[in-house]
Amino acid sequence: MMTRKMKTSLFSSLLFLFFSSPAAAQGCAMCRSALEGQVQSAVDAINLGIVVLLIPPLTIMSTILFITFRQDK
């Protein structure tokens, strides 16, 4: 069962993600314009690089959230 603290935390996180996405999407336009004239293999390599660079921060944040909520019990 979700406590009030967990609901508030989840709501604020979702709200933050919702409002920060337009600011984060500005870099995508630069990548797209730089890759427009490239071959498909270069585009695939950039996409793979983005995913690889995204994994460590997500893992760190997930671990912190898991430990925080586990200690809250």
C-alpha positions in Angstrom: 0.0 0.0 0.0 1.3 3.4 -0.9 1.8 5.9 1.9 1.1 9.6 1.5 4.8 10.3 1.3 5.3 7.8 -1.5 2.3 9.3 -3.4 3.7 12.8 -3.1 7.1 11.7 -4.2 5.8 9.9 -7.2 3.5 12.8 -8.2 6.3 15.3 -7.9 8.7 13.1 -9.9 6.1 12.7 -12.7 5.4 16.4 -12.6 9.1 17.2 -12.9 9.5 14.8 -15.8 6.5 16.2 -17.6 7.8 19.8 -17.4 11.5 19.1 -18.1 11.0 17.1 -21.3 10.8 20.2 -23.6 14.1 21.5 -22.2 15.8 18.2 -22.7 14.4 17.8 -26.2 16.4 20.8 -27.5 19.6 18.7 -27.9 17.7 16.2 -30.1 17.2 18.8 -32.8 20.9 19.4 -33.0 21.7 15.7 -33.2 19.1 15.2 -35.9 20.3 18.2 -38.0 24.0 16.9 -37.7 23.0 13.4 -38.8 20.7 14.3 -41.7 23.3 13.8 -44.3 24.9 10.7 -42.7 24.6 7.1 -43.7 22.2 4.9 -41.7 25.0 3.1 -39.9 26.2 6.5 -38.4 22.6 7.2 -37.2 22.4 3.8 -35.6 25.7 4.3 -33.9 24.6 7.6 -32.4 21.3 6.0 -31.2 23.2 3.2 -29.6 25.6 5.6 -27.9 22.6 7.6 -26.5 21.2 4.4 -25.0 24.5 3.3 -23.6 25.1 6.8 -22.0 21.6 6.7 -20.5 22.0 3.4 -18.7 24.4 4.4 -15.8 22.3 7.5 -14.6 19.1 5.4 -14.7 20.8 2.6 -12.8 22.2 5.0 -10.2 18.8 6.8 -9.7 16.9 3.5 -9.5 19.3 2.2 -6.9 19.0 5.3 -4.8 15.2 5.2 -5.0 15.1 1.5 -4.1 17.4 2.0 -1.1 15.4 5.0 0.0 12.0 3.3 -0.1 13.4 0.1 1.4 14.8 2.0 4.4 11.5 3.9 4.8 9.7 0.7 5.8 
